[in-house]
């Protein structure tokens, strides 16, 4: 059985380790190639895009893939959409691994928005010193906010355009609450911007912001592709793929 994992997340690496430890499985993880020094998972690894839906369909057929697991970032909407179309065209079952989104708790001052542009429009009313943790892509949405200071954190250096008053911090999680609290205080941050990525690796900033009473602008995640099997964790994917499990396509589906 050949399983293709569309990776790039912590869960993708965990899934690859679990599957490669099982006899009789060939496991290939595909990475988009946007990170210069990615953490390579267990099993076979391919780096770079497929070149569109048709090319991915051909790859699935040519490599005799029996199951696809989309374990990409929750905001990788284009990749997920292409994967769903290619898997359907190749007749290969697809499971989407999506960690649950974050949930506000008492004490949080969250402002939910649909896009980065909406986040940018809201910022001037919330603060002047912004901790921007939405990644290195899409920062053009904030480029015109010259009256605000931005601390931009990303794994890779972001490209232009950037806000005029921007300080870039290159770092990779997981992060601790103590570390995030110290960072917010050291830079006198008064508003946090994040995408609803979910998971524990980067959730410490939310706890730190809550403790400091800071507002948080949360960009809602896009929906998963329609009519696909969705699992919330690695165990859920393993259950779908297991010969004794429900089989791909029989678990909860995204409406």
ROTOR-88798 format. One record per atom (N, C-alpha, C, O): y, x, z; residue in one letter. Coordinates in steps of 0.2 Angstrom, whole numbers, padded with zeros to 4 digits, always signed. Atoms other than C-alpha are relative to their C-alpha. Example, Ala and Ser with C-alpha at 12.3 -4.5 7.8 and 13.67 -1.06 7.14 Angstrom:
BEGIN
-0006+0004+0000a;-0022+0062+0039a;+0006+0004+0000a;+0005+0009+0003a;-0006-0004-0001s;-0005+0068+0036s;+0005-0004+0003s;+0011-0001+0004s;
END
This chain:
BEGIN
-0006+0004+0000x;+0000+0000+0000x;+0006+0004+0000x;+0007+0009+0004x;-0006-0004+0001x;+0017+0007-0005x;+0006-0004+0002x;+0007-0010-0001x;-0006+0004-0003x;+0032+0001+0005x;+0006+0004-0001x;+0007+0010+0000x;-0007-0003+0001x;+0050+0005+0000x;+0005-0002+0005x;+0006-0009+0006x;-0005+0001-0005x;+0063+0006+0014x;+0007+0002-0003x;+0008+0007-0005x;-0007-0001+0001x;+0081+0004+0009x;+0003+0002+0006x;+0005-0002+0010x;-0002-0002-0007x;+0088+0015+0023x;+0007+0001+0001x;+0011-0001-0002x;-0007-0002-0002x;+0103+0023+0031x;+0002-0003+0007x;+0007-0001+0009x;-0002+0003-0007x;+0102+0014+0048x;-0005+0003+0005x;-0011+0006+0003x;+0005-0002-0005x;+0093+0019+0064x;-0006-0004+0000x;-0012-0001+0000x;+0006+0004+0001x;+0081+0005+0062x;-0004+0002-0006x;-0010+0002-0005x;+0004-0002+0006x;+0076+0011+0045x;-0004+0006+0002x;-0010+0007+0000x;+0003-0006-0002x;+0072+0028+0052x;-0006-0002+0005x;-0012+0001+0004x;+0005+0002-0004x;+0062+0020+0066x;-0006-0003-0003x;-0012-0002-0002x;+0005+0003+0004x;+0052+0009+0054x;-0004+0005-0004x;-0010+0005-0005x;+0004-0005+0004x;+0048+0024+0043x;-0005+0004+0004x;-0010+0005+0002x;+0004-0003-0005x;+0041+0033+0058x;-0006-0004+0002x;-0012-0001+0002x;+0006+0005-0002x;+0030+0018+0063x;-0005+0000-0006x;-0011+0000-0005x;+0004+0002+0006x;+0024+0015+0045x;-0004+0007-0002x;-0010+0006-0004x;+0003-0006+0002x;+0020+0033+0041x;-0006+0003+0004x;-0010+0006+0002x;+0006-0002-0004x;+0009+0035+0056x;-0006-0004-0001x;-0011-0003+0003x;+0005+0005+0001x;-0002+0021+0050x;-0004+0003-0007x;-0001+0004-0012x;+0004-0003+0006x;-0017+0027+0038x;+0001-0006-0006x;+0001-0012-0005x;+0000+0004+0006x;-0017+0020+0020x;+0007-0003-0002x;+0007-0007-0007x;-0007+0002+0002x;+0002+0018+0018x;+0004+0005-0003x;+0004+0011+0000x;-0004-0004+0003x;+0013+0026+0007x;+0007-0002+0001x;+0009-0008-0001x;-0006+0003-0002x;+0031+0025+0013x;+0006+0004-0003x;+0006+0010-0003x;-0006-0003+0003x;+0047+0029+0003x;+0006-0003+0003x;+0007-0009+0003x;-0006+0002-0002x;+0064+0028+0010x;+0005+0002-0005x;+0006+0008-0007x;-0006-0002+0005x;+0079+0027-0002x;+0006+0000+0004x;+0008-0005+0007x;-0007-0001-0003x;+0096+0033+0004x;+0005+0000-0005x;+0004+0003-0011x;-0005+0001+0005x;+0112+0029-0005x;+0003+0007-0002x;+0006+0008-0008x;-0003-0006+0001x;+0118+0047-0004x;+0007+0001+0001x;+0010+0005-0001x;-0007+0000-0001x;+0135+0044+0003x;+0001+0004+0006x;+0007+0006+0007x;-0001-0004-0005x;+0132+0055+0018x;-0002+0007-0002x;-0008+0008-0005x;+0002-0007+0002x;+0132+0074+0015x;-0006+0003+0003x;-0010+0006+0000x;+0006-0002-0003x;+0119+0078+0028x;-0003-0006+0004x;-0003-0006+0010x;+0003+0006-0004x;+0109+0062+0032x;-0006+0003+0004x;-0009+0008+0003x;+0006-0001-0004x;+0096+0061+0045x;-0006-0002-0004x;-0007-0008-0005x;+0005+0002+0005x;+0080+0062+0034x;-0006-0003+0004x;-0008-0001+0009x;+0006+0004-0004x;+0066+0049+0040x;-0006+0003-0002x;-0007+0008-0006x;+0006-0002+0001x;+0048+0052+0040x;-0002-0003-0007x;+0000-0008-0009x;+0003+0002+0007x;+0038+0050+0023x;+0004+0003-0005x;+0008+0007-0005x;-0004-0002+0006x;+0045+0052+0006x;+0007-0003+0000x;+0008-0008+0003x;-0007+0002+0000x;+0063+0051+0003x;+0003+0001-0007x;+0002+0006-0010x;-0004-0001+0007x;+0074+0048-0013x;+0007-0001+0002x;+0009-0006+0006x;-0007+0000-0001x;+0092+0050-0013x;+0004-0002-0006x;+0003+0001-0011x;-0004+0002+0006x;+0105+0041-0024x;-0002-0007-0002x;-0007-0010-0001x;+0001+0007+0002x;+0107+0024-0031x;-0005-0001-0006x;-0007+0004-0009x;+0005+0001+0005x;+0094+0016-0043x;+0003-0001-0007x;+0000-0001-0012x;-0003+0001+0007x;+0107+0012-0057x;+0000-0007-0002x;+0001-0008-0008x;-0001+0007+0002x;+0108-0007-0056x;-0007-0003+0001x;-0012+0000+0003x;+0005+0004-0002x;+0096-0021-0054x;-0006+0001-0005x;-0012+0002-0003x;+0005-0001+0005x;+0086-0018-0070x;-0004+0007+0001x;-0010+0007+0001x;+0003-0006-0001x;+0083+0000-0066x;-0004+0000+0006x;-0009+0003+0007x;+0003+0001-0006x;+0078-0004-0049x;-0007-0004-0001x;-0012-0002+0002x;+0006+0004+0001x;+0066-0017-0055x;-0006+0004-0004x;-0011+0004-0002x;+0005-0005+0004x;+0058-0004-0067x;-0003+0005+0005x;-0009+0007+0005x;+0002-0005-0005x;+0057+0008-0052x;-0006-0003+0004x;-0011+0000+0006x;+0004+0003-0004x;+0048-0004-0041x;-0007-0001-0004x;-0012+0000-0001x;+0006+0001+0004x;+0035-0008-0055x;-0003+0007-0002x;-0009+0007-0001x;+0003-0006+0001x;+0033+0010-0060x;-0003+0004+0006x;-0008+0007+0005x;+0003-0003-0006x;+0030+0016-0043x;-0005-0004+0004x;-0007-0002+0010x;+0005+0004-0003x;+0018+0002-0039x;+0002-0002+0007x;-0002-0002+0012x;-0002+0002-0006x;+0028-0004-0024x;-0002-0007+0002x;-0002-0012-0002x;+0003+0007-0002x;+0020-0018-0014x;+0004-0004+0005x;+0003-0010+0005x;-0005+0003-0004x;+0034-0022-0002x;+0006+0004+0001x;+0006+0010+0001x;-0006-0003-0001x;+0052-0019+0000x;+0003-0002+0007x;+0003-0008+0008x;-0003+0001-0007x;+0061-0018+0017x;+0008+0002-0001x;+0009+0008-0002x;-0007-0002+0000x;+0080-0019+0016x;+0003+0001+0007x;+0004-0004+0010x;-0003-0001-0007x;+0086-0010+0031x;+0006+0004+0000x;+0008+0009+0003x;-0007-0003+0001x;+0103-0005+0025x;+0005-0003+0005x;+0003-0007+0009x;-0005+0002-0005x;+0119-0007+0035x;+0002-0008-0001x;+0001-0010-0007x;-0002+0008+0001x;+0124-0026+0038x;+0005-0001-0005x;+0006-0007-0007x;-0005+0001+0005x;+0139-0023+0027x;-0001+0002-0007x;+0003+0003-0011x;+0002-0002+0007x;+0130-0016+0012x;-0002-0006-0004x;-0007-0006-0007x;+0002+0007+0003x;+0131-0033+0004x;-0002+0001-0008x;-0006-0002-0010x;+0001-0001+0007x;+0131-0026-0014x;-0007+0002-0001x;-0011+0000-0005x;+0007-0003+0000x;+0115-0016-0011x;-0005-0005+0001x;-0010-0006-0002x;+0005+0005-0002x;+0106-0030-0003x;+0000-0005-0005x;-0006-0008-0006x;+0000+0005+0006x;+0111-0042-0017x;-0005+0002-0005x;-0009-0001-0008x;+0004-0003+0006x;+0104-0030-0030x;-0007+0000+0002x;-0012-0001-0002x;+0007-0001-0002x;+0088-0027-0020x;-0004-0007+0000x;-0009-0007-0002x;+0003+0007+0000x;+0085-0046-0018x;-0002-0002-0007x;-0007-0004-0009x;+0001+0002+0007x;+0087-0048-0037x;-0006+0004-0003x;-0010+0001-0007x;+0005-0004+0002x;+0076-0033-0041x;-0007-0002+0002x;-0012-0002-0002x;+0007+0002-0003x;+0062-0038-0029x;-0003-0006-0003x;-0009-0007-0005x;+0002+0006+0003x;+0062-0055-0036x;-0003+0001-0007x;-0008-0002-0009x;+0002-0001+0007x;+0061-0049-0054x;-0006+0004-0001x;-0010+0003-0005x;+0006-0004+0000x;+0047-0037-0050x;-0006-0003+0003x;-0011-0001+0003x;+0006+0004-0004x;+0037-0050-0040x;-0002+0004+0006x;-0008+0003+0008x;+0002-0004-0006x;+0038-0039-0025x;+0003-0003+0006x;+0009-0005+0006x;-0003+0003-0006x;+0040-0047-0007x;+0005+0004+0003x;+0005+0011+0004x;-0005-0004-0004x;+0056-0042+0002x;+0001-0003+0007x;+0001-0009+0008x;-0002+0002-0007x;+0060-0042+0020x;+0007+0003+0002x;+0007+0009+0000x;-0007-0002-0002x;+0078-0040+0026x;+0000+0002+0008x;-0001-0003+0012x;+0000-0002-0007x;+0079-0030+0043x;+0008+0000+0002x;+0011+0004+0000x;-0007+0000-0002x;+0096-0035+0051x;+0000-0001+0008x;-0002-0006+0010x;-0001+0000-0007x;+0100-0031+0069x;+0005-0006+0002x;+0009-0007-0002x;-0004+0006-0002x;+0108-0046+0078x;+0007+0003+0001x;+0009+0009+0003x;-0007-0001-0001x;+0127-0046+0078x;+0002+0000+0007x;-0002-0002+0012x;-0002+0000-0007x;+0137-0043+0094x;+0003-0007+0002x;+0005-0010-0003x;-0003+0006-0003x;+0142-0057+0105x;+0005+0001+0005x;+0004+0005+0010x;-0005+0000-0005x;+0158-0059+0115x;-0003-0002+0007x;-0007-0007+0007x;+0002+0002-0007x;+0156-0060+0134x;+0007-0001+0004x;+0012+0001+0001x;-0006+0001-0004x;+0168-0065+0147x;+0004+0007+0001x;+0001+0012+0003x;-0004-0006-0001x;+0183-0053+0148x;+0002+0003-0007x;+0006+0007-0007x;-0002-0002+0007x;+0183-0049+0129x;+0006-0003-0003x;+0007-0009-0002x;-0006+0002+0004x;+0199-0051+0119x;-0001+0001-0007x;+0002+0005-0011x;+0002-0001+0007x;+0191-0053+0102x;+0004-0004-0005x;+0005-0010-0003x;-0004+0003+0005x;+0200-0058+0086x;-0005+0000-0006x;-0005+0006-0009x;+0005+0000+0006x;+0187-0063+0072x;+0004-0001-0006x;+0008-0006-0007x;-0003+0000+0007x;+0192-0060+0054x;-0006+0001-0005x;-0011+0003-0004x;+0005+0000+0005x;+0183-0061+0038x;+0000+0006-0005x;-0005+0008-0007x;-0001-0006+0004x;+0190-0046+0029x;+0004+0006+0003x;+0007+0004+0008x;-0004-0005-0003x;+0198-0029+0032x;+0007-0002-0001x;+0012+0000+0003x;-0007+0002+0001x;+0214-0036+0024x;+0002-0005+0005x;+0008-0004+0007x;-0002+0004-0006x;+0214-0050+0037x;+0001+0004+0006x;+0006+0002+0010x;-0001-0004-0006x;+0212-0037+0050x;+0007+0004+0000x;+0010+0004+0005x;-0007-0004+0000x;+0227-0027+0044x;+0006-0005+0001x;+0010-0002+0004x;-0006+0004-0001x;+0238-0042+0043x;+0001-0002+0007x;+0006-0004+0009x;-0001+0002-0007x;+0234-0046+0061x;+0002+0006+0005x;+0005+0004+0010x;-0002-0005-0004x;+0237-0029+0068x;+0007+0001+0003x;+0007+0002+0009x;-0007-0001-0003x;+0256-0028+0070x;+0001-0005+0006x;+0006-0003+0010x;-0001+0005-0006x;+0255-0043+0082x;-0004+0002+0006x;-0003-0001+0011x;+0005-0002-0005x;+0242-0034+0093x;+0001+0006+0003x;+0000+0007+0009x;-0001-0007-0003x;+0247-0016+0096x;+0003+0004-0005x;+0004+0003-0011x;-0003-0005+0004x;+0255+0000+0089x;-0005+0006-0001x;-0004+0010-0006x;+0004-0006+0000x;+0241+0013+0092x;-0007-0003-0001x;-0010-0006+0003x;+0006+0003+0002x;+0225+0008+0083x;-0006+0005-0001x;-0005+0010-0003x;+0006-0003+0000x;+0207+0014+0085x;-0004-0003-0006x;-0006-0009-0005x;+0003+0003+0006x;+0200+0011+0067x;-0007+0002-0001x;-0008+0008-0002x;+0007-0002+0000x;+0181+0011+0067x;-0004-0003-0005x;-0010-0005-0004x;+0004+0004+0005x;+0176+0002+0051x;-0003+0005-0005x;-0005+0002-0011x;+0003-0005+0005x;+0170+0018+0042x;+0005+0003-0005x;+0011+0001-0004x;-0005-0004+0005x;+0178+0029+0028x;+0001-0004-0006x;+0006-0002-0010x;-0001+0004+0006x;+0177+0015+0015x;+0005-0006+0002x;+0004-0008+0007x;-0004+0006-0001x;+0190+0001+0013x;+0007+0002+0004x;+0010-0003+0006x;-0006-0001-0004x;+0204+0010+0022x;+0007-0001-0003x;+0012-0001+0000x;-0006+0002+0004x;+0216+0006+0008x;+0004-0006+0003x;+0010-0007+0002x;-0002+0006-0003x;+0218-0011+0017x;+0006+0001+0005x;+0010-0003+0007x;-0005-0002-0006x;+0228-0002+0031x;+0006+0005-0002x;+0010+0007+0002x;-0005-0005+0002x;+0238+0010+0020x;+0007-0002+0000x;+0011+0003+0001x;-0007+0002+0000x;+0254+0000+0020x;+0003-0001+0007x;+0009-0003+0008x;-0002+0001-0007x;+0255-0001+0039x;+0003+0006+0003x;+0000+0009+0008x;-0003-0007-0002x;+0267+0014+0041x;+0003+0000+0007x;+0004+0005+0010x;-0003+0001-0007x;+0274+0007+0058x;-0005+0001+0005x;-0004+0002+0011x;+0005+0000-0005x;+0257+0009+0066x;-0003+0007+0000x;-0003+0011-0005x;+0004-0006+0000x;+0247+0025+0072x;-0007-0002+0000x;-0009-0006+0004x;+0007+0002+0001x;+0229+0025+0067x;-0004+0007+0002x;-0003+0012+0000x;+0005-0005-0001x;+0215+0035+0075x;-0006-0002-0004x;-0009-0007-0002x;+0006+0002+0005x;+0201+0034+0061x;-0006+0004+0002x;-0006+0010+0001x;+0007-0003-0001x;+0183+0038+0066x;-0005-0002-0006x;-0006-0007-0007x;+0005+0001+0005x;+0170+0041+0053x;-0005+0006+0000x;-0003+0011+0002x;+0005-0005+0001x;+0155+0051+0049x;+0002+0005-0005x;+0001+0012-0004x;-0003-0004+0005x;+0162+0058+0033x;+0007+0000-0001x;+0010-0005+0001x;-0008+0001+0001x;+0180+0062+0029x;+0002-0005-0005x;-0001-0006-0010x;-0002+0006+0004x;+0188+0047+0022x;+0005+0003-0006x;+0009+0007-0005x;-0004-0002+0006x;+0197+0048+0005x;+0006-0004+0000x;+0007-0009+0004x;-0006+0003+0001x;+0214+0042+0000x;-0001-0007-0003x;-0006-0008-0007x;-0006-0001-0004x;+0224+0031+0002x;-0002-0002+0008x;-0006-0006+0009x;+0000+0001-0007x;+0226+0032+0021x;+0006-0002+0003x;+0011-0001-0001x;-0006+0002-0003x;+0239+0025+0033x;+0004+0007+0000x;+0001+0012+0001x;-0004-0006+0000x;+0254+0037+0033x;-0001+0004+0007x;-0001+0010+0007x;+0001-0003-0007x;+0252+0040+0052x;-0007-0001+0002x;-0009-0005+0006x;+0007+0001-0001x;+0233+0043+0053x;-0003+0007+0003x;-0001+0012+0000x;+0003-0006-0002x;+0223+0055+0063x;-0008-0001-0001x;-0010-0006+0002x;+0007+0001+0002x;+0205+0057+0057x;-0005+0004+0005x;-0004+0010+0007x;+0004-0003-0005x;+0191+0060+0070x;-0007-0001-0003x;-0010-0006-0004x;+0006+0000+0003x;+0174+0065+0062x;-0005+0000+0006x;-0006+0005+0009x;+0004+0000-0006x;+0160+0060+0074x;-0006-0005-0002x;-0005-0009-0007x;+0006+0005+0001x;+0143+0051+0074x;-0003-0002+0006x;-0004+0002+0011x;+0003+0003-0006x;+0135+0040+0087x;-0007+0002+0001x;-0009+0006-0004x;-0002+0005-0005x;+0127+0035+0098x;+0006+0003+0005x;+0006+0009+0006x;-0006-0002-0005x;+0142+0035+0110x;-0001-0003+0007x;-0005-0008+0008x;+0001+0002-0007x;+0143+0032+0129x;+0007-0004+0002x;+0012-0003-0001x;-0006+0004-0002x;+0155+0020+0138x;+0005+0005+0003x;+0011+0004+0002x;-0004-0005-0003x;+0162+0035+0148x;+0004+0003-0005x;+0010+0004-0005x;-0004-0004+0005x;+0166+0044+0132x;+0005-0004-0004x;+0010-0002-0006x;-0004+0005+0004x;+0173+0029+0123x;+0006-0001+0004x;+0012-0002+0002x;-0006+0002-0004x;+0184+0025+0138x;+0005+0006+0000x;+0011+0005+0000x;-0004-0006+0000x;+0190+0043+0139x;+0004+0001-0006x;+0010+0003-0006x;-0003-0001+0006x;+0194+0043+0121x;+0006-0005-0001x;+0011-0003-0003x;-0005+0005+0001x;+0204+0027+0121x;+0006+0001+0005x;+0012+0000+0003x;-0005-0002-0005x;+0214+0033+0136x;+0004+0006-0003x;+0010+0006-0002x;-0003-0006+0002x;+0217+0050+0129x;+0005-0001-0006x;+0010+0002-0007x;-0005+0001+0006x;+0225+0043+0113x;+0004-0006+0001x;+0007-0009-0004x;-0005+0006-0002x;+0234+0028+0122x;-0001-0005-0005x;+0004-0009-0007x;+0001+0005+0004x;+0225+0016+0111x;+0001-0007+0003x;+0000-0008+0009x;-0002+0007-0002x;+0231-0002+0112x;-0004-0006-0004x;-0003-0012-0002x;+0004+0005+0004x;+0220-0011+0099x;-0006+0003-0003x;-0005+0009-0006x;+0006-0003+0003x;+0202-0008+0092x;-0001-0004-0006x;-0001-0010-0005x;+0003+0004+0006x;+0196-0013+0075x;-0007+0002-0002x;-0008+0008-0002x;+0007-0002+0001x;+0178-0013+0071x;-0004-0006-0005x;-0001-0011-0005x;+0004+0005+0004x;+0165-0022+0059x;-0006-0002+0005x;-0008+0002+0010x;+0006+0002-0005x;+0151-0032+0068x;-0006+0003-0003x;-0010-0001-0006x;+0006-0004+0003x;+0138-0019+0064x;-0006-0002+0005x;-0012-0002+0002x;+0005+0001-0005x;+0128-0024+0080x;-0004+0006+0002x;-0002+0012+0000x;+0004-0006-0002x;+0116-0013+0088x;+0003+0004+0006x;+0009+0002+0008x;-0003-0004-0006x;+0118-0001+0103x;+0004+0006-0001x;+0008+0008+0003x;-0003-0007+0001x;+0123+0015+0095x;+0008+0000+0000x;+0010+0005+0003x;-0007+0000+0000x;+0141+0010+0093x;+0003-0005+0004x;+0009-0007+0004x;-0003+0005-0004x;+0143-0004+0106x;+0004+0002+0006x;+0007-0002+0009x;-0003-0003-0007x;+0150+0007+0120x;+0008-0001-0001x;+0011-0003+0004x;-0008+0001+0001x;+0168+0005+0112x;+0002-0007+0002x;+0007-0008+0005x;-0002+0007-0002x;+0167-0014+0115x;+0000+0000+0008x;+0005-0004+0010x;+0000+0000-0007x;+0163-0011+0133x;+0006+0003+0003x;+0009+0001+0008x;-0006-0004-0002x;+0176+0002+0135x;+0007-0004-0001x;+0011-0005+0003x;-0006+0004+0001x;+0189-0010+0127x;+0001-0006+0005x;+0006-0007+0007x;+0000+0005-0005x;+0184-0024+0138x;+0003+0002+0007x;+0007-0001+0010x;-0002-0003-0007x;+0186-0013+0154x;+0008+0001+0000x;+0011+0001+0005x;-0007-0002+0000x;+0203-0008+0148x;+0005-0006-0002x;+0011-0005-0002x;-0004+0005+0002x;+0209-0025+0143x;+0003+0000-0007x;+0008-0003-0008x;-0003-0001+0006x;+0212-0021+0125x;-0003-0005-0005x;-0009-0007-0005x;+0002+0004+0006x;+0211-0033+0110x;-0004+0003-0005x;-0003+0009-0006x;+0005-0003+0004x;+0197-0030+0098x;+0000-0005-0007x;-0001-0011-0006x;+0001+0004+0007x;+0198-0036+0079x;-0007+0001-0003x;-0009+0007-0004x;+0007-0001+0002x;+0180-0039+0074x;+0000-0003-0007x;+0001-0009-0008x;+0001+0003+0007x;+0177-0041+0055x;-0008-0003+0000x;-0012+0001+0001x;+0006+0003+0001x;+0163-0053+0052x;-0005+0003-0005x;-0002+0005-0010x;+0005-0003+0005x;+0147-0047+0043x;-0001-0005-0005x;-0001-0011-0004x;+0001+0004+0005x;+0143-0054+0026x;-0007-0003+0001x;-0011+0000+0005x;+0007+0003-0001x;+0127-0066+0025x;-0005+0004-0004x;-0003+0008-0008x;+0006-0003+0004x;+0110-0059+0020x;-0001-0004-0006x;+0001-0010-0007x;+0002+0004+0006x;+0104-0064+0003x;-0003-0006+0001x;-0007-0006+0006x;+0003+0006-0001x;+0098-0081+0001x;-0007+0000-0001x;-0009+0004-0005x;+0007+0001+0001x;+0080-0086+0002x;-0004+0006+0001x;-0008+0008-0004x;+0004-0006-0001x;+0073-0070+0009x;-0002+0000+0007x;+0000-0003+0012x;+0002+0000-0006x;+0063-0066+0024x;+0004+0005+0004x;+0006+0010+0002x;-0005-0004-0005x;+0074-0059+0039x;-0004+0001+0006x;-0007-0003+0009x;+0002-0002-0007x;+0068-0049+0054x;+0005+0003+0004x;+0010+0007+0000x;-0005-0003-0004x;+0079-0044+0068x;-0001+0007+0003x;+0004+0010+0005x;+0002-0007-0003x;+0070-0028+0073x;-0006+0003-0003x;-0009-0001-0008x;+0005-0003+0003x;+0057-0016+0068x;-0007-0003+0001x;-0011-0004-0003x;+0006+0003-0001x;+0043-0025+0077x;-0001-0007-0004x;-0006-0008-0006x;+0000+0006+0004x;+0048-0041+0067x;-0003+0002-0007x;-0006-0002-0010x;+0002-0002+0006x;+0046-0031+0051x;-0008+0002+0000x;-0011+0000-0005x;+0007-0002+0000x;+0029-0024+0056x;-0004-0006+0001x;-0010-0006-0002x;+0004+0006+0000x;+0023-0041+0060x;-0001-0003-0007x;-0006-0006-0009x;+0000+0003+0006x;+0028-0047+0043x;-0005+0004-0005x;-0009+0001-0009x;+0004-0004+0005x;+0019-0032+0034x;-0007+0000+0003x;-0011+0002-0001x;+0006-0001-0003x;+0004-0033+0046x;-0005-0004-0004x;-0004-0010-0006x;+0005+0004+0003x;-0012-0039+0037x;-0002-0007+0004x;-0004-0012+0002x;+0001+0006-0004x;-0014-0051+0052x;+0006-0004+0002x;+0005-0009+0005x;-0007+0003-0001x;+0004-0056+0052x;+0000-0006-0005x;-0004-0007-0008x;-0002+0005+0004x;+0012-0070+0043x;+0000+0002-0008x;-0001-0003-0012x;-0001-0002+0007x;+0014-0060+0027x;+0007-0001-0002x;+0010-0005+0000x;-0007+0001+0003x;+0030-0057+0017x;+0001-0007-0002x;-0003-0009-0006x;-0002+0007+0002x;+0039-0073+0014x;-0002-0006+0004x;+0001-0011+0003x;+0002+0006-0004x;+0032-0083+0028x;+0003+0000+0007x;+0003-0004+0011x;-0004-0001-0006x;+0044-0077+0042x;+0006-0005-0001x;+0007-0008-0006x;-0007+0004+0001x;+0061-0085+0045x;+0003+0002-0006x;+0004+0008-0008x;-0004-0001+0006x;+0071-0086+0030x;+0007-0001+0001x;+0009-0006+0005x;-0007+0001+0000x;+0089-0085+0027x;+0002-0006-0004x;+0000-0006-0010x;-0001+0006+0004x;+0095-0102+0022x;+0005+0001-0006x;+0007-0003-0009x;
END
